[in-house]
Amino acid sequence: MRNSKLRFILGWVLKIEACCMLFPVLTGLYYQEDATYVYLGVAIATFIVGSICTLHKPKARSFRAKEGFLVVALSWIALSIVGMLPFILTGEIPKVHDALFEIVSGFTTTGASIVPNPDVLSKATILWRSFSHWIGGMGVLVFVLTILPIESNQQGNTIHMMRAESPGPSVGKLVPRIKDTARILYGIYFIMTIVLIVTLIIAGMPIYDAITMGLGTAGTGGFSISSAGAGIYAPHIQVILTVGMIAFGINFNIYYLILLRRFKSAFKSEELRAYLGVIIIAIVLISFNIYGQVGNLWDTVLQSSFQVGSIITTTGYTTVDYNTWPMFSKLILLGLMLTGAMAGSTGGGFKIQRLVIICKNALNQLRNFISPRRVQVVQMDGKVVESDVVASTKSYLVLYIAIMGISTLIVSLDNFDLMSTFSAVNATFNNIGPGMNMAGPVESFANFSILSKLTMTFDMLAGRLEIIPMLLLFSPSAWRK
């Protein structure tokens, strides 16, 4: 891999991050906080370093698959290292491993926190945590692709960067040029975010809360701005947040088809039907199960809808302590954590599309026992799923289970109960946020050991970047030119 290409991309990432830090700077100025100057200093220093890195354009700017994946992994690590500096320098999160855990949780849209009480944080830091969700939701490299000076004959190579950062088993172009595809995606993302924030303000939410909660909802992140979570807001605001979370868990390609008025193509998506079907079934089952505990039909449906929407989209906001729910409901939520949202959305998890492909492939294997001579292929939306996509999906499942198992084994050294240990790994690897018991919605990850926090930090990055880019960092052959 050529160092000049890596330097150039990392430089752009740093410059973008520096510009993003101006938002907490403005917030700090408005609230007259000392943290303002820390964020300003880090932003200026970061922009200078980024500018130096981008002074000279590399002669070769095309990317092979492994180079694109490595660039994405290293960019996210650099993004996190710089992003945690304000936490340490302000003294709000003084320990390096805690600060790294917190900012990685932000950028990967996980929302797991080591801060027991967010109320003690400055307004600037709370905004930076929420804004990191929005940055990571669509992906910083996707944004870089919209402004990176790449010639048209190199456009095909940049899809490797987009594929490494975009969630799902397969990534395609909406339009012929990757740069235009990235611009369309970010345009839809930006407009939907603004609509959500404005709607929350009209609904009566304070402007600061609407911005921070809106950014977290759009990025399907989940950092709460209060120790009371989203339960402090009125029921109609919770409904808006629920709809928002579910909307941002939908593949953005569907929104593009709707803009083109290709409604038939948009709504015939099997993944969309499966996604909405799982949500409806989960809400109904949990509502029946907790009705006796809640005692009110409206509150029952509201609570179950909010938590189902929050968990399946891996947002992680909470309005109630679902640790107090019956085991049946908690197991459904645990299953939703594993399921995740749609491919091509800002949500994390295994993804509905992969689940559908795995299930259809398993059914085909069963049919082969009945009719061995019949040719069985996996189809979605009336089209044959290519064999390499099916193979990569099965490979991903193997890696997914392996990392989950190894991480759970490492975290178990803390000697917490099984549900706390497994759900903590599940919640971080699938970028959800809260888990169960000690990692539950009213708890924090502060009590886990340094080794466990570092393991879960890796899990968050691996889960957000679809595993492969992070694993390539440990492969010597991937670094050879």
N, C-alpha and C positions, 0 to 999 in steps of 0.2 A: 504494500500500500504506500502511495506517495505521500510524504509528509506535507507537501505543499497543498494538496487537496484537503487534507484533514485540517491544516491550519486555516485555510480560507473559509471552510464551512464553520468551524468553531468560532472564528472571528465574527461571522455574521450572527451566530447564535448569541454570542456575548453582547453584541451591539443591540440586538432586539431585547434581550433581557434587561439591559441598562435602561432602555427607553421605557420598558414596562415598570421599572422601579420608580418612575416619575409619579405614578398613581399613588403609591403610599407616601411619597414626598408631599404631594398636594394635600393628601388627607391629613398628614401630620401638621402641615402648615395651618390648615383650617382649624384643627383642634389644639394648635399651639403645643405640640409635644416635642420633647427632646429627641425622640427617635427620628425625627425628620432629618436631622443633620447626618445621622448614621446612614440612612437610606440614600441620601444625596451623595455622600462621600463614596459609598460603594458603587452607586450608579455611574458617577464620573470616572472612577478608576476602572470599572468594567468596560465602559465605552472606549476609553483610551487604549486598553489592552486589545479590545476587539478591532479597533481601527488600525492598530499596528499589524495585526494578523491579516487584515484584508488589503493592505497597501499594494501588495503584488499579487496579481491574479495568476493562478497556476496555468501552465501551458496546456496540460491535459485535465479537462474538467468532466470527463465522462466517468461513470461509475459502474463497475461490475457488481454482481449481487453481493459478494462478501464485503466489498468496500462500502457499499451503501449501508449494509447492516452494521458494520463497525462504526461508521461515521455517526449513525443514529444513536448507538449505545454510548459512545464517548460524548456525544453532544448532550445527552440527558444527564450523564454524570457531571459534566462541566456545569451545566445549568443548575444542578442541585448544589454543587459545592459553592458556587457564587451566591445562589439563592439563600443558603443557610447563614451566610456571613452577618446579615443584619440581626438575626436572632441572637448570635453570640456576642456581637459588639454592643448591642443594647443591653445585654445582660438578662434579657427576658427568658432565653433558653441557653444558659451558659455552657452546658456540656456539648462537646462536638457530636458525639453519637446521637444525643437527643435532638439536636438541631438538624442533623442530617436526616434522621428518621422523620421529623416533622415536615421538612420541605420536600423530601421525596414523596411522602404521603400526599402533599399538596399537588405537586406536578403530575403524579401518576393518578390523580383524582381518586385517591383511596379514602382520605378523611379520617384515618386512624391517628389518634393524637396522644402525645405523652403529657399534655397539659390538662390537669384535672379540672381546672377552672379557667375557661377562656376570658372571663370577665376581668382578670388581672392584667391581660395584655393590652398594649396600646392600640388605639384605633388604626394606626398605620400598619402595625403588624397583623391585626385581624384582617384588614383589607388585603395585605400581601398574601396571606394564607389563602383567602378566598380567590384572589386573582390568579394564584398559581394553579388552581383548579381549572380556570377558564383557559389559561395558556396550554396546559397539558391535555385538556379535553379533546381538542382537534389535533394538537401536536405542533410543537414549535418548528419542526422541520418542514411540515406542510406549509407553514407560513413562510419559511425561508424560500421554499420553491416558488412562491409568488413573486419574489423580488430578486432572486438569484440571477445574475447575468449569465445565462446558459444559451448557447446557440441552438437553433431549431433542430439541427442534425444530432444534437446530443440529448434531445428530450426523452428518447426512449430509455436512456440509461438512468435517468433520475427517478424512474418508477421504482427502482430498488430501494431508494430512501423512503419513498411514500409507502411501499409495501411493508417495510420494516416498522413503520410507525403507526400505520392504520390497522385497527383491529379487525380480524376476520381471516378466514382461510384463503380468501382470494381478493385481490384488489384490481380494479379495472379503471379505465379512463372514461370520464363522462363525455369528454370532447377529445379530439385528436392530440392536443398538446397538454402535457402534464401540468405546465404552469397555469394554463387556463382552468384545468380541472381543480387545482388547488385553490384558485381564486374563487371559483364557484362555490366550493365547499365552505371556505371561510366567509364568503358573502352571506350564504344561508345561515351559517352559525352566528354571525354578528347580528343579522336582522332578527333572528329568533330570540337572541339574548336581550336585545333592546325591547322587543315586544313584551317579553316576560317581565323585565324590570319595570317598565311603564305600567303594565297591568297590576303589578304588586303595589306600586305607588298609588294608583287610582283606587285600589281596594283598601287603602288606608294604612299600609305598612310605612314606617318612617323611611325616608330616602336612603339613609346610610344602610339600614337593614335590608331594604329592597335591593340595593346594589350588591352587597356582600352575599346575601342569600340567593340572589338571582345568578350571580357568577358561579356559585357553588352548584346550583341546580343545573345550569347550562352545561357545566363541565362534568356533571354527575359526580361531584366531589363529596361534599358532606361535612366539611369543617363547620361546626356550629359557632356562632358568635356569642353564645350564652350557654352557661352550664345547664340551663333548663331546656336546651334544644329548641326544636321548632314548635313545641307544645305551648309556648307562650303566645302564639299568634291565634287570631280568631279562626273559627272553623272554615269560613269562606276563603281565607288566605291559605289555609292548609289544603283546601281543594285545588287552588291555583297551583300550589307547589307540587301536588300530586300529579296533576295533568302535565305540568312542566317537566317533571322527571321522566314520566312515561314518554313524552314527546321527544326528549333528547336521547332516549334509548332506542329510537327508531333509526334505521339506516338512512343517512342523509341523501342517498341516491333516490329514495322514494320521494323526498321533497322536491328534488330536481325534476323528476318525472311529472309531479303535480304542477310545477311551474310551467312545464311544457304542455300541460293539459292532456297528458297521456295517462288518464285516470285508470284505464283498464290495465295497463302495464303496471301501474303503481300498486293497485289493490289486489292484483292476482298473486302477489308475492306469498309463497308458502311460508317463508320465514316470518313475515308480518302476521299472518293468520295464527301461526304457532305462538308467536310472542304475545299477542293479545289474548289468545285462548288460554295460555298458561296463567296470565295475569287474572283473568276473569275467574277461572277455576280456583286459583289460590285464594282470591278474595272471598268467594262463596264459602269455601271450606273453613277458612279461618273465622269468618263471621259466625257461622254456625257453632264453631267450637268455643268462641270467647263470649258469645251473647249472654250466657248466664252470668259470666264474671263482670261484664260491663253493665248489663241491665237496661240498655237503651239502644234501640235499633239504629238510629242515626249515628250515635257515637261509635257503635260497633262497626258499622260499614266504613265510617270515616277513618277509624284507627287501622282497620285491616287494609283498606285501600292505600292509605299513606305508607304503611310499612311494606306492603307488597311492592308498590311502585318504587319505593326507596331501595329495597334490597335487590330486586331483579335488575334494576338499572345500575346497581352498585353505587348509588349516591350516598346512602348511609345516614341521611337525616332521620331523626326520630322524634316522635311526639309523645310516646309512652315507653315505659320500661318493659319491653316484650319478654324479658327474663321471667316476669311474673305470669306469663301466659301458660296455658296447658302444654304439655310436651308435644302433643299432636301439632299444634300451631308452630311451635319452635322448630320442629323437624321440617315442616313445610318451608319455613324461612331459610333453614340451613340448605335445603334443596335448591331454593331460588338463588342462594349465594353461589352455588356451583354452576347453575344454569347461565346466569348473566343475561345481558341485553343482546340486541341485534348487532351483527357485523356492520362496520361502517358507521357506527354511532359513537357517541362519547362514552358509552358504558363499557364496563369491563366484563370479567367472567369468562367462562368457556365459550360462550356465544351460542345463541339459539341455532344459528345456521350449522355450526359444527354438530350440534346435538341431533338435528334433523338428518344430516348426512350420515352420521354414525348409526342412527336407528334404521334408516332406509337400507344401508349397507348390510346391517345385521339381518333384516328381513329377507334381503336377497340371498344371503347365505343359507337361511332356513329353507327358502324356496328351492335352492339348488339340490337339497337332499331329496325333495319331492320330484323335481324335474331336472336331473343332472345335465341333460342336453340343451336345456333352454338357456339362451344368453340373457343374463341379468345385468342391467345397468342402473345406476343411481340417477334419478331425474329430479330436478327442481324447477318449478315454474314452466314445465313442459320441455325443458332443455336437459340434455345429458350432461351430468357433472363429469368433467374430465377426470380420467383415472389418476393423474398426478395430484389433483386436488383431494380426491378420496384418500390416496396414499398419504399425503401430507397431513390430512386430518387425523388419520389413525396414528401417525408418528407423533403428532402434537399431543394426542391423548396419552401416549406412553410417557412422553417427557413431562406432561402435566401431572400424571400420577406419581412419577418418580420424584419430582421436585416437592410435591405436596408431602410425600412420605418422608423424604430426607429432612425437610424443614420441620415437620412435626416431631421427628425423632430428636432433632437438636433442641427445639424449644421445650421438649419434655424434660430436659435436664433441669429446668426451673422447678420441677416437681409440683406443678399445679395440676388440678383435676383434668381429666381427659377432654371434657367439653370446652374448657377454657383454652387448653393447648391447641386442640384441633381447630376450633373456631377462630382463634387468633391467626393461625397460619392461613386458614381459608379466607378470612376477611382481608388479609393483606395481599395474598397472592392473587385473589380475584378482584382486588382494588375496591373493596366494599366499604371498609371502615370499621364499624362496630361488629363484634362477634357475639359470643354468649358468655355468661357468668363473669369471670374476671376481666374479660375483654368486651363486656356488654355495653349497651347504650348509655348507661349512667356511670360507667367506669372509664379508665384510661389505660394506656399501655405503659404507664410509668413504672409499674411494679415488675416488669419483665427485665431480665438481666441484659447486660451489654451484648453478650453473644446472641441472645434471642432477638434483640432489636436490630443488630446488624444482619442477621439471617432474614428477618422480615423486611428489612430495607431492600435487600437483594430481591426478595420475593415480589415486592411491589414493583420494582423496575422490570423484572422478568415478566410479571403478569401484564403490565402495561405495554411492553414491547414484544409481546407474543413469544417470549422465551428465547428464540434463536439468536437475536442480536446480543443478548447478555452472555449466552453460552459461548459464542464465537470469541469473546474477549479472552477466554481461557484456552483457545486453540492456537498453538504456535504456528501452524500452517496458514492460518488466516492472516497473519501479519507479514508473510513473505510476499515480496513483490512479484 
